[in-house]
Amino acid sequence: MRRADLGDVRRNARAMQLVASIVEGQTSDTNAVPGAGGSAPWPHSMGAYRLFNNDAVSLHQMHAMVRGSLQQLVPSPGRCFVAHDFSVVDYSKHSDKTDRVQVGNEAGLGYDLYAALVLDALGRPLGPLVTELRNSQGCLSSESDETVAFVDHLGQAERGIAAARAYLPGREVVHLMDREFDDVALLRFLSSEHGLYVIRAQHLSRVVRWGADNPTLGLVAKTVARRAAGEVQRDGKRFERFISETVVRFDRPSLRGCKRGHKPQPGVAIDVRAVVVELRAIGHREHHQWVLLTNLSEATAPAEVIVDAYLMRWRIERFFYLTKVGLRFEHWRQQSGEAIARRLALTILAAMVIYQLLIAKDDSSVKAIATLGGWLGRKRDSLGPVVMMRGVFVLLAALSAVAIHGVDGLLRLADGAGLGFAIPPELRKARAPPANA
């Protein structure tokens, strides 16, 4: 952050202070007051307002801090994953935001957020390499100093893929996407850019070339013989897992843009590995089946690895959850998409701090902080970023309060405000002077 090119060292210092205040637990529905225990709320809030609304600081400049951090966190050479997805940011009740667009079922108003989240080789989230916030003028992209015209989400994904290639050279990057990104033109783009991918198929009725025949992809998935691949648990329920795979050829035109009046786009034929995974219920009635498209070779990624990689895609859903529930993204009061996007760039850095805590080597400290945030310590309860973030809030707020008032001063404050009943008796006993003093 100190090396970031924000045009002025004072802006760098302000950015550092703002990220620290987010980690300390700033009240996220305001213009960024300091964290708990802060002593100068007015100048801090005014400094935040000026930075978030400063047109001289582009999103590309602010996001450079995120890119630089990710380049340090992802070893080269080595494998990493990039999960792509988009999420609705609902500001229906914020009428002062005049650049909102229709979102969700088109009954809401707000912004549309696209993110390309980088995961390490073990599938642990590191941070988003690219973000784009769509408003009424277009896409406020971390990849551009100017607003980018919005065409569709597939075009945004292609920008994210290009960014991964540019900023993470020397790494084996595997792109993870859900069924909304099942598009022949996108697969061809990935193949031409030498991009590796695992994408869940949506269009099972598409016709493919399979040997000497031209069946639908869905028929191929039903025909290929499955093999047992052990038992798995999903949402606390047990399943038998069966896997099959084959190679099909996509040689038909892409239909991207046809609903907007464009003609089908012909392209080169590409061979795609199709991995079919079926989960058969044990003791209940749920049933799941996915068809996963990939260009990872069987030699480097057996079918089970492909399935596990697709399941890593869920991490981006948890990233959106962290920003909305943990960092209260949908309650920010900035009055324009540009200000919100600048604030998001700094909030991402705070989220990356939480992610780094989750993979820290000092496991005892991590668990102790998570316990402060409400983690119960049960083996079945995984440590998530939200509970970790709340623990960090409590820890840093306590340190700040003790630094300002001291423990005895805090006890006097609590007694003076009539809160003495809530003070644990063991704390008072620990602070009491010895009987013979």
Sine and cosine of phi, psi and omega as CSV:
sin_phi,cos_phi,sin_psi,cos_psi,sin_omega,cos_omega
0.00,0.00,-0.57,0.82,0.01,-1.00
-0.93,0.38,-0.47,0.88,-0.02,-1.00
-1.00,0.00,-0.05,1.00,-0.06,-1.00
-0.91,0.42,0.56,-0.83,-0.02,-1.00
-1.00,-0.06,0.98,0.18,0.04,-1.00
-0.99,-0.16,0.12,0.99,0.10,-1.00
1.00,-0.01,-0.22,0.98,-0.05,-1.00
-0.30,-0.96,0.69,-0.72,-0.02,-1.00
-0.89,0.45,-0.45,0.89,0.02,-1.00
-0.93,0.36,-0.54,0.84,0.07,-1.00
-0.92,0.38,-0.64,0.77,0.05,-1.00
-0.87,0.49,-0.68,0.73,0.00,-1.00
-0.91,0.42,-0.64,0.76,0.02,-1.00
-0.91,0.42,-0.66,0.75,0.02,-1.00
-0.88,0.47,-0.68,0.73,0.03,-1.00
-0.87,0.49,-0.68,0.73,-0.02,-1.00
-0.91,0.42,-0.62,0.78,-0.01,-1.00
-0.93,0.38,-0.68,0.73,0.04,-1.00
-0.89,0.46,-0.66,0.75,0.04,-1.00
-0.88,0.47,-0.65,0.76,-0.02,-1.00
-0.92,0.39,-0.54,0.84,0.05,-1.00
-0.92,0.40,-0.70,0.72,0.02,-1.00
-0.91,0.42,-0.55,0.83,0.02,-1.00
-0.95,0.31,-0.27,0.96,0.03,-1.00
0.96,-0.26,0.72,0.69,0.03,-1.00
-0.89,0.46,0.43,-0.90,0.07,-1.00
-0.96,0.30,0.96,-0.29,-0.27,-0.96
-0.97,0.23,-0.13,0.99,0.00,-1.00
-0.99,-0.13,0.31,0.95,0.01,-1.00
-0.88,-0.48,-0.14,-0.99,0.05,-1.00
-0.99,0.14,0.42,0.91,0.12,-0.99
1.00,0.09,0.94,0.35,0.15,-0.99
-0.97,0.24,0.28,-0.96,-0.01,-1.00
-0.92,0.40,0.21,-0.98,0.00,-1.00
-0.92,0.38,0.08,-1.00,-0.04,-1.00
-0.81,0.59,0.76,-0.65,0.01,-1.00
1.00,-0.01,-0.05,1.00,0.00,-1.00
-0.90,0.45,0.51,-0.86,-0.13,-0.99
-0.93,-0.36,0.00,1.00,-0.05,-1.00
-0.68,-0.74,0.92,0.39,-0.12,-0.99
-0.92,0.40,-0.61,0.80,-0.11,-0.99
-0.93,0.36,-0.80,0.60,0.02,-1.00
-0.89,0.45,-0.55,0.84,0.03,-1.00
-0.90,0.43,-0.71,0.71,0.00,-1.00
-0.91,0.42,-0.64,0.76,0.00,-1.00
-0.92,0.38,-0.63,0.77,0.05,-1.00
-0.89,0.45,-0.64,0.77,0.05,-1.00
-0.90,0.43,-0.69,0.72,0.00,-1.00
-0.86,0.50,-0.69,0.72,-0.02,-1.00
-0.91,0.42,-0.64,0.77,-0.03,-1.00
-0.94,0.33,-0.68,0.73,-0.04,-1.00
-0.93,0.37,-0.41,0.91,-0.02,-1.00
-0.95,-0.32,0.28,0.96,-0.05,-1.00
-1.00,0.04,0.96,-0.29,-0.02,-1.00
-0.93,0.36,-0.23,0.97,0.03,-1.00
-0.98,0.22,-0.19,0.98,0.02,-1.00
-0.95,-0.33,0.94,-0.35,-0.05,-1.00
-0.99,0.12,0.34,-0.94,0.08,-1.00
-0.88,0.48,-0.60,0.80,-0.01,-1.00
-0.89,0.47,-0.64,0.77,0.04,-1.00
-0.91,0.41,-0.72,0.69,-0.06,-1.00
-0.92,0.38,-0.58,0.81,-0.04,-1.00
-0.97,0.23,-0.20,0.98,0.03,-1.00
-0.86,0.50,-0.49,0.87,0.02,-1.00
-0.91,0.40,-0.61,0.79,0.03,-1.00
-0.93,0.37,-0.72,0.69,-0.02,-1.00
-0.87,0.50,-0.70,0.71,0.00,-1.00
-0.89,0.46,-0.63,0.78,0.02,-1.00
-0.91,0.42,-0.68,0.73,-0.03,-1.00
-0.92,0.40,-0.59,0.81,0.04,-1.00
-0.89,0.46,-0.53,0.85,0.04,-1.00
-0.97,0.22,-0.53,0.85,-0.10,-0.99
-0.99,0.14,-0.40,0.92,-0.04,-1.00
-0.98,-0.18,0.93,-0.37,-0.05,-1.00
-0.93,0.38,0.49,-0.87,0.06,-1.00
-0.80,-0.60,0.81,-0.59,-0.04,1.00
-0.98,0.19,0.28,-0.96,0.01,-1.00
0.28,-0.96,0.27,-0.96,-0.01,-1.00
-0.99,-0.10,0.63,-0.78,0.17,-0.98
-0.62,-0.79,0.19,-0.98,-0.02,-1.00
-0.84,-0.54,0.51,-0.86,0.10,-1.00
-0.79,-0.61,0.91,-0.41,0.01,-1.00
-1.00,-0.08,0.79,-0.61,-0.04,-1.00
-0.94,-0.33,0.69,-0.72,0.10,-1.00
-0.19,-0.98,0.14,-0.99,0.03,-1.00
-0.72,-0.69,0.38,-0.93,-0.08,-1.00
-0.54,-0.84,0.60,-0.80,0.04,-1.00
-0.97,0.23,0.71,-0.70,0.11,-0.99
-0.92,-0.40,0.97,-0.25,-0.18,-0.98
-1.00,0.03,0.90,-0.44,0.10,-0.99
-0.84,-0.54,0.65,0.76,-0.09,-1.00
-0.86,0.50,-0.50,0.87,-0.05,-1.00
-1.00,-0.07,0.11,0.99,-0.03,-1.00
-0.97,-0.25,0.98,0.17,-0.10,-0.99
-0.93,0.36,-0.32,0.95,0.01,-1.00
-0.95,0.31,-0.30,0.96,0.04,-1.00
-0.99,0.12,0.99,-0.14,-0.14,-0.99
-1.00,0.08,-0.10,0.99,-0.04,-1.00
-0.97,-0.26,0.38,0.92,0.01,-1.00
-0.95,0.32,0.33,-0.94,0.08,-1.00
-0.82,-0.58,0.24,-0.97,0.09,-1.00
-0.94,0.35,0.73,-0.68,-0.05,-1.00
-0.73,-0.68,0.21,-0.98,0.04,-1.00
0.91,0.41,-0.82,-0.57,0.03,-1.00
-1.00,0.08,0.32,0.95,0.00,-1.00
0.95,0.33,0.16,0.99,0.12,-0.99
-1.00,-0.09,-0.28,0.96,0.00,-1.00
-0.98,-0.18,0.24,-0.97,0.04,-1.00
-0.79,-0.61,0.63,-0.78,0.00,-1.00
0.20,-0.98,-0.67,-0.74,-0.02,-1.00
-0.74,-0.68,0.31,-0.95,0.01,-1.00
-0.91,-0.41,0.87,-0.49,-0.07,-1.00
-0.97,-0.23,0.81,-0.58,0.15,-0.99
-0.95,-0.32,0.64,-0.77,0.03,-1.00
-0.61,-0.79,0.54,-0.84,0.12,-0.99
-0.87,-0.50,0.99,-0.15,-0.14,-0.99
-1.00,-0.01,0.81,-0.59,0.02,-1.00
-1.00,0.07,0.75,-0.66,0.09,-1.00
-0.89,-0.45,0.52,-0.85,0.04,-1.00
-0.98,0.20,-0.07,-1.00,-0.09,-1.00
-0.90,0.45,-0.35,0.94,0.03,-1.00
-1.00,-0.10,0.07,1.00,0.02,-1.00
1.00,0.09,0.22,0.98,0.01,-1.00
-1.00,0.07,0.74,-0.67,-0.06,-1.00
-0.93,0.37,0.65,-0.76,0.04,-1.00
-0.93,-0.38,-0.66,0.76,0.00,-1.00
0.39,-0.92,0.34,-0.94,-0.02,-1.00
-0.99,0.16,0.80,-0.59,0.03,-1.00
-0.96,0.27,-0.56,0.83,-0.04,-1.00
-0.69,-0.72,0.66,-0.75,0.20,-0.98
-0.72,-0.70,0.55,-0.84,0.09,-1.00
-0.66,-0.76,0.78,-0.63,0.03,-1.00
-0.93,-0.36,0.90,-0.43,-0.04,-1.00
-1.00,0.02,0.82,-0.57,0.12,-0.99
-0.86,-0.51,-0.23,-0.97,-0.09,-1.00
-0.93,0.37,-0.29,0.96,0.02,-1.00
-1.00,-0.04,-0.30,0.95,-0.05,-1.00
0.60,-0.80,-0.55,-0.83,-0.04,-1.00
-0.96,-0.27,0.84,-0.55,0.12,-0.99
-1.00,0.06,0.99,-0.13,-0.21,-0.98
-0.97,-0.25,0.63,-0.77,0.12,-0.99
-0.92,0.38,-0.14,0.99,-0.03,-1.00
-0.99,-0.13,0.02,1.00,-0.11,-0.99
-0.53,-0.85,0.55,-0.84,0.10,-0.99
-0.98,0.19,-0.27,0.96,-0.02,-1.00
-0.89,-0.45,0.35,-0.94,0.06,-1.00
-0.91,0.42,0.73,-0.68,-0.03,-1.00
-0.99,-0.15,0.71,-0.71,0.01,-1.00
-0.89,0.46,0.68,-0.73,0.03,-1.00
-1.00,-0.06,0.81,-0.59,0.09,-1.00
-0.94,-0.33,-0.84,0.54,0.06,-1.00
-0.28,-0.96,0.13,-0.99,-0.01,-1.00
-0.93,0.38,-0.45,0.89,0.01,-1.00
-0.91,0.41,-0.63,0.78,0.07,-1.00
-0.90,0.44,-0.59,0.81,0.07,-1.00
-0.90,0.44,-0.67,0.75,0.03,-1.00
-0.88,0.48,-0.62,0.79,0.01,-1.00
-0.91,0.42,-0.58,0.82,0.08,-1.00
-0.92,0.40,-0.62,0.78,0.04,-1.00
-0.90,0.43,-0.63,0.78,0.04,-1.00
-0.90,0.43,-0.70,0.71,0.01,-1.00
-0.89,0.46,-0.61,0.79,0.01,-1.00
-0.91,0.41,-0.65,0.76,0.01,-1.00
-0.88,0.47,-0.64,0.77,0.02,-1.00
-0.92,0.40,-0.61,0.79,-0.05,-1.00
-0.97,0.26,-0.65,0.76,-0.15,-0.99
-1.00,-0.09,-0.29,0.96,-0.01,-1.00
-0.85,-0.53,0.82,0.57,0.01,-1.00
-0.93,0.38,0.49,-0.87,0.04,-1.00
0.99,0.14,-0.09,1.00,0.05,-1.00
-0.98,-0.21,0.46,-0.89,0.12,-0.99
-1.00,0.00,0.99,-0.16,-0.08,-1.00
-1.00,-0.07,0.81,-0.59,0.04,-1.00
-0.92,-0.40,0.86,-0.51,-0.04,-1.00
-1.00,0.01,0.75,-0.66,-0.04,-1.00
-0.91,-0.41,0.80,-0.60,-0.04,-1.00
-0.59,-0.81,0.50,-0.86,0.05,-1.00
-1.00,0.05,-0.07,-1.00,-0.18,-0.98
-0.90,0.43,-0.38,0.92,0.02,-1.00
-0.89,0.46,-0.33,0.95,-0.03,-1.00
-0.98,-0.21,0.24,0.97,0.04,-1.00
-0.97,0.24,0.98,-0.17,-0.08,-1.00
-0.52,-0.85,0.77,-0.64,-0.06,-1.00
-0.89,0.46,-0.64,0.77,0.00,-1.00
-0.89,0.45,-0.60,0.80,0.03,-1.00
-0.93,0.38,-0.64,0.77,0.05,-1.00
-0.89,0.46,-0.64,0.77,0.03,-1.00
-0.93,0.37,-0.61,0.80,0.05,-1.00
-0.88,0.47,-0.71,0.70,0.03,-1.00
-0.88,0.47,-0.68,0.74,0.00,-1.00
-0.89,0.45,-0.67,0.75,-0.01,-1.00
-0.94,0.35,-0.49,0.87,0.02,-1.00
-1.00,-0.02,0.13,0.99,-0.02,-1.00
0.85,0.52,0.62,0.79,0.01,-1.00
-1.00,-0.08,0.68,-0.73,0.07,-1.00
-1.00,-0.02,0.52,-0.86,-0.10,-0.99
-0.45,-0.89,0.40,-0.92,0.24,-0.97
-0.70,-0.71,0.92,-0.39,-0.08,-1.00
-0.78,-0.62,0.73,-0.68,0.06,-1.00
-0.97,0.24,0.75,-0.66,-0.02,-1.00
-0.97,0.25,0.67,-0.74,0.09,-1.00
-0.94,-0.33,-0.66,0.75,-0.13,-0.99
-1.00,-0.03,0.98,0.21,-0.02,-1.00
-0.96,0.27,-0.21,0.98,0.01,-1.00
-1.00,0.07,-0.08,1.00,0.01,-1.00
-0.91,0.41,0.55,-0.84,0.00,-1.00
-1.00,0.01,0.73,-0.68,-0.01,-1.00
-0.80,-0.60,0.24,-0.97,0.10,-1.00
-0.99,-0.10,0.84,-0.54,-0.03,-1.00
-0.69,-0.72,0.98,-0.18,-0.12,-0.99
0.92,0.40,-0.82,-0.58,0.02,-1.00
-1.00,-0.09,0.03,1.00,-0.09,-1.00
-0.95,-0.31,0.15,-0.99,0.05,-1.00
-0.76,-0.65,0.92,0.38,0.01,-1.00
-1.00,0.10,0.08,-1.00,0.16,-0.99
-0.98,0.19,0.37,-0.93,0.03,-1.00
-0.89,0.46,-0.60,0.80,0.03,-1.00
-0.89,0.45,-0.63,0.77,0.03,-1.00
-0.91,0.40,-0.64,0.77,0.06,-1.00
-0.87,0.50,-0.69,0.72,-0.01,-1.00
-0.88,0.48,-0.58,0.81,0.01,-1.00
-0.97,0.25,-0.48,0.87,-0.14,-0.99
-0.99,0.14,-0.62,0.78,-0.09,-1.00
-0.90,0.43,0.75,-0.67,-0.04,-1.00
-0.92,0.39,0.69,-0.72,0.00,-1.00
-1.00,-0.08,0.41,-0.91,0.10,-0.99
-0.81,-0.59,0.56,-0.83,0.02,-1.00
-0.92,0.39,0.68,-0.73,-0.02,-1.00
-0.73,-0.68,0.63,0.77,0.11,-0.99
0.99,0.13,-0.07,-1.00,0.02,-1.00
-0.97,-0.24,0.53,-0.85,0.06,-1.00
-0.70,-0.72,0.30,-0.95,0.10,-1.00
-0.90,-0.43,0.65,-0.76,0.03,-1.00
-0.63,-0.77,0.87,-0.50,-0.03,-1.00
0.81,0.59,0.64,0.77,0.05,-1.00
0.98,0.20,0.09,1.00,-0.01,-1.00
-0.92,-0.40,0.55,-0.84,-0.05,-1.00
-1.00,-0.05,0.61,-0.79,0.01,-1.00
-0.67,-0.75,0.52,-0.85,0.28,-0.96
-1.00,0.06,0.72,-0.70,-0.03,-1.00
-0.96,-0.29,0.73,-0.68,0.07,-1.00
-0.80,-0.60,0.65,-0.76,-0.09,-1.00
-0.74,-0.67,0.61,-0.79,0.16,-0.99
-0.60,-0.80,0.30,-0.96,0.03,-1.00
-0.41,-0.91,0.39,-0.92,0.06,-1.00
-0.34,-0.94,0.02,-1.00,0.04,-1.00
-0.88,-0.48,0.76,-0.65,0.04,-1.00
-0.84,-0.55,0.32,-0.95,0.01,-1.00
-0.92,-0.40,0.78,-0.63,0.09,-1.00
-0.99,-0.13,0.94,-0.34,-0.01,-1.00
-0.80,-0.60,0.14,0.99,0.00,-1.00
-1.00,-0.03,0.32,-0.95,0.02,-1.00
-0.91,0.41,0.45,-0.90,0.13,-0.99
-0.98,0.18,0.63,-0.77,0.01,-1.00
-0.99,-0.15,0.25,0.97,0.00,-1.00
-0.88,0.48,0.75,-0.66,0.04,-1.00
1.00,0.10,-0.03,1.00,-0.03,-1.00
-0.90,0.44,-0.55,0.84,0.04,-1.00
-0.93,0.38,-0.33,0.94,0.05,-1.00
-0.99,-0.10,0.17,0.99,0.05,-1.00
0.99,-0.12,0.04,1.00,0.01,-1.00
-0.99,0.17,0.41,-0.91,0.06,-1.00
-0.99,0.12,0.43,-0.90,0.09,-1.00
-0.82,0.57,0.60,-0.80,-0.07,-1.00
-0.97,-0.22,0.95,-0.31,0.07,-1.00
-0.94,0.33,0.36,-0.93,0.00,-1.00
-0.29,-0.96,0.04,-1.00,-0.03,-1.00
-0.93,0.37,0.48,-0.88,0.08,-1.00
-0.96,0.29,0.67,-0.74,0.02,-1.00
-0.77,-0.64,0.62,-0.79,0.07,-1.00
-1.00,-0.02,0.77,-0.64,-0.09,-1.00
-0.81,-0.59,0.73,-0.68,0.07,-1.00
-0.99,0.11,0.82,-0.57,0.00,-1.00
-0.95,-0.31,0.88,-0.47,0.03,-1.00
-0.94,-0.33,0.84,-0.54,-0.02,-1.00
-0.96,-0.27,0.82,-0.58,0.06,-1.00
-0.86,-0.51,0.74,-0.68,0.00,-1.00
-0.82,-0.58,0.75,-0.66,0.05,-1.00
-0.94,-0.34,0.91,-0.42,0.00,-1.00
-0.98,-0.21,0.77,-0.64,-0.14,-0.99
-0.91,0.42,0.57,-0.82,0.14,-0.99
-0.88,-0.48,0.96,-0.29,0.03,-1.00
0.99,0.13,0.18,0.98,0.07,-1.00
-0.41,-0.91,-0.10,-0.99,-0.18,-0.98
-0.94,-0.35,0.03,1.00,-0.02,-1.00
-0.94,0.35,0.52,-0.86,0.02,-1.00
-0.55,-0.84,0.71,-0.71,0.01,-1.00
-0.75,-0.66,0.59,-0.80,0.12,-0.99
-0.56,-0.83,0.76,-0.65,0.04,-1.00
-0.82,-0.57,0.57,-0.82,0.18,-0.98
-0.92,-0.38,0.90,-0.44,-0.07,-1.00
-0.96,-0.29,0.76,-0.65,0.01,-1.00
-0.98,-0.21,0.72,-0.69,-0.04,-1.00
-0.46,-0.89,0.37,-0.93,0.17,-0.99
-0.89,-0.46,0.26,0.97,0.16,-0.99
-0.95,0.31,0.68,-0.73,-0.04,-1.00
-0.97,0.24,0.45,-0.89,0.03,-1.00
-0.90,0.43,-0.48,0.88,-0.02,-1.00
-0.92,0.39,-0.60,0.80,-0.04,-1.00
-0.99,-0.14,-0.29,0.96,-0.06,-1.00
-0.53,-0.85,1.00,-0.01,0.09,-1.00
-0.85,0.52,0.24,-0.97,-0.09,-1.00
-0.83,0.56,-0.63,0.77,0.02,-1.00
-0.88,0.48,-0.58,0.81,0.03,-1.00
-0.92,0.40,-0.61,0.79,0.04,-1.00
-0.89,0.47,-0.70,0.72,0.01,-1.00
-0.90,0.44,-0.72,0.69,0.01,-1.00
-0.89,0.46,-0.60,0.80,0.03,-1.00
-0.90,0.43,-0.68,0.74,0.02,-1.00
-0.88,0.47,-0.64,0.77,0.00,-1.00
-0.91,0.42,-0.43,0.90,0.07,-1.00
-0.90,0.44,-0.38,0.93,-0.02,-1.00
-0.84,0.55,-0.43,0.90,-0.02,-1.00
-0.87,0.49,-0.36,0.93,-0.02,-1.00
-0.87,0.50,-0.51,0.86,-0.02,-1.00
-0.95,0.30,-0.50,0.87,0.09,-1.00
-0.90,0.44,-0.63,0.78,0.04,-1.00
-0.94,0.34,-0.48,0.88,0.10,-1.00
-0.90,0.44,-0.71,0.70,0.05,-1.00
-0.88,0.47,-0.62,0.78,0.03,-1.00
-0.89,0.46,-0.67,0.75,0.02,-1.00
-0.88,0.48,-0.70,0.71,-0.03,-1.00
-0.93,0.37,-0.62,0.79,-0.08,-1.00
-0.99,0.12,-0.73,0.68,-0.06,-1.00
-1.00,0.05,-0.73,0.69,-0.04,-1.00
-0.96,0.27,-0.72,0.69,-0.09,-1.00
-0.96,-0.27,0.12,0.99,0.18,-0.98
0.82,0.58,0.72,0.69,-0.05,-1.00
-0.81,0.59,-0.66,0.75,-0.09,-1.00
-0.99,0.16,0.16,0.99,0.04,-1.00
-0.90,-0.44,0.04,1.00,-0.01,-1.00
-0.91,0.41,0.61,-0.80,-0.12,-0.99
-0.97,-0.24,0.12,0.99,0.10,-0.99
-0.85,0.53,0.55,-0.84,-0.18,-0.98
-0.99,-0.15,0.16,0.99,0.03,-1.00
-0.54,-0.84,0.41,-0.91,0.06,-1.00
-0.88,0.47,-0.57,0.82,0.00,-1.00
-0.89,0.46,-0.71,0.71,0.00,-1.00
-0.92,0.40,-0.64,0.77,0.01,-1.00
-0.90,0.43,-0.66,0.75,-0.01,-1.00
-0.91,0.41,-0.61,0.79,0.05,-1.00
-0.92,0.39,-0.67,0.74,0.04,-1.00
-0.90,0.44,-0.61,0.79,0.01,-1.00
-0.88,0.48,-0.62,0.79,-0.01,-1.00
-0.86,0.50,-0.64,0.77,0.03,-1.00
-0.97,0.22,-0.56,0.83,0.03,-1.00
-0.90,0.43,-0.57,0.82,0.06,-1.00
-0.87,0.50,-0.65,0.76,0.02,-1.00
-0.89,0.46,-0.62,0.78,0.06,-1.00
-0.91,0.41,-0.64,0.77,0.05,-1.00
-0.89,0.46,-0.60,0.80,0.01,-1.00
-0.91,0.41,-0.53,0.85,0.09,-1.00
-0.88,0.48,-0.69,0.72,0.02,-1.00
-0.90,0.45,-0.69,0.73,0.02,-1.00
-0.87,0.50,-0.64,0.77,0.00,-1.00
-0.92,0.38,-0.55,0.83,0.07,-1.00
-0.89,0.46,-0.62,0.79,-0.06,-1.00
-0.91,0.41,-0.40,0.92,0.01,-1.00
-0.93,-0.37,0.30,0.95,0.01,-1.00
-0.92,0.40,0.47,-0.88,-0.04,-1.00
-0.97,0.23,-0.46,0.89,-0.03,-1.00
-0.99,0.15,0.99,0.10,-0.13,-0.99
-0.90,0.43,-0.58,0.81,-0.04,-1.00
-0.91,0.42,-0.66,0.75,0.03,-1.00
-0.91,0.41,-0.65,0.76,0.00,-1.00
-0.87,0.49,-0.72,0.69,-0.01,-1.00
-0.92,0.40,-0.59,0.80,0.02,-1.00
-0.91,0.42,-0.66,0.75,0.03,-1.00
-0.91,0.40,-0.67,0.74,0.01,-1.00
-0.89,0.46,-0.57,0.82,0.04,-1.00
-0.90,0.44,-0.62,0.79,0.09,-1.00
-0.87,0.49,-0.50,0.87,-0.01,-1.00
-1.00,0.05,0.05,1.00,0.06,-1.00
0.96,-0.29,0.07,1.00,0.03,-1.00
-0.93,0.36,0.73,-0.69,-0.09,-1.00
-1.00,0.08,-0.19,0.98,0.05,-1.00
0.98,0.17,0.18,0.98,0.03,-1.00
-0.98,0.21,0.55,-0.83,-0.07,-1.00
-0.88,0.48,-0.54,0.84,-0.05,-1.00
-0.98,0.19,-0.16,0.99,-0.01,-1.00
-0.99,-0.11,0.95,-0.33,0.02,-1.00
-0.96,0.27,0.41,-0.91,0.05,-1.00
-0.99,0.13,0.92,-0.39,0.01,-1.00
-0.97,-0.23,0.22,-0.98,-0.06,-1.00
-0.92,0.39,-0.51,0.86,-0.05,-1.00
-0.94,0.34,-0.73,0.69,0.01,-1.00
-0.92,0.40,-0.56,0.83,0.06,-1.00
-0.92,0.40,-0.67,0.74,0.02,-1.00
-0.88,0.48,-0.67,0.74,0.01,-1.00
-0.91,0.42,-0.59,0.80,0.06,-1.00
-0.90,0.44,-0.64,0.77,0.05,-1.00
-0.89,0.45,-0.67,0.74,0.04,-1.00
-0.82,0.57,-0.76,0.65,-0.05,-1.00
-0.90,0.44,-0.70,0.71,-0.03,-1.00
-0.88,0.48,-0.77,0.63,-0.07,-1.00
-0.95,0.31,-0.55,0.83,0.07,-1.00
-0.90,0.43,-0.65,0.76,0.02,-1.00
-0.90,0.44,-0.69,0.72,0.01,-1.00
-0.89,0.46,-0.66,0.75,0.01,-1.00
-0.90,0.43,-0.70,0.71,-0.02,-1.00
-0.90,0.43,-0.66,0.75,0.01,-1.00
-0.91,0.41,-0.63,0.77,0.01,-1.00
-0.89,0.46,-0.57,0.82,-0.06,-1.00
-0.99,0.14,-0.71,0.71,-0.17,-0.99
-0.92,-0.40,-0.31,0.95,-0.13,-0.99
0.97,0.25,0.32,-0.95,-0.05,-1.00
-0.92,0.40,-0.70,0.72,-0.01,-1.00
-0.90,0.43,-0.62,0.79,0.05,-1.00
-0.90,0.43,-0.61,0.79,0.04,-1.00
-0.92,0.39,-0.62,0.79,0.07,-1.00
-0.88,0.47,-0.66,0.75,0.03,-1.00
-0.91,0.40,-0.63,0.77,0.04,-1.00
-0.87,0.49,-0.72,0.70,-0.01,-1.00
-0.90,0.45,-0.68,0.74,0.02,-1.00
-0.91,0.42,-0.67,0.75,-0.01,-1.00
-0.90,0.43,-0.49,0.87,0.01,-1.00
-1.00,0.00,0.04,1.00,0.00,-1.00
0.98,0.18,0.38,0.93,-0.02,-1.00
-0.97,-0.24,0.19,0.98,-0.05,-1.00
-0.87,0.50,-0.46,0.89,-0.02,-1.00
-0.90,0.43,-0.40,0.92,-0.06,-1.00
-1.00,-0.03,-0.05,1.00,-0.01,-1.00
-0.99,0.16,0.80,-0.60,0.01,-1.00
-0.85,0.52,0.72,-0.69,-0.01,-1.00
-0.84,0.54,-0.57,0.82,-0.02,-1.00
-0.91,0.42,-0.45,0.89,0.04,-1.00
-0.94,0.34,-0.68,0.73,0.03,-1.00
-0.90,0.44,-0.64,0.76,-0.02,-1.00
-0.90,0.43,-0.62,0.78,-0.01,-1.00
-0.93,0.38,-0.51,0.86,-0.03,-1.00
-1.00,0.01,-0.18,0.98,-0.03,-1.00
-0.94,0.35,0.61,-0.79,0.02,-1.00
-0.94,0.35,0.42,-0.91,0.06,-1.00
-0.85,0.53,0.48,-0.87,-0.07,-1.00
-0.87,0.49,-0.54,0.84,-0.05,-1.00
-1.00,-0.08,0.22,0.98,-0.04,-1.00
-0.94,0.33,0.00,0.00,0.00,0.00
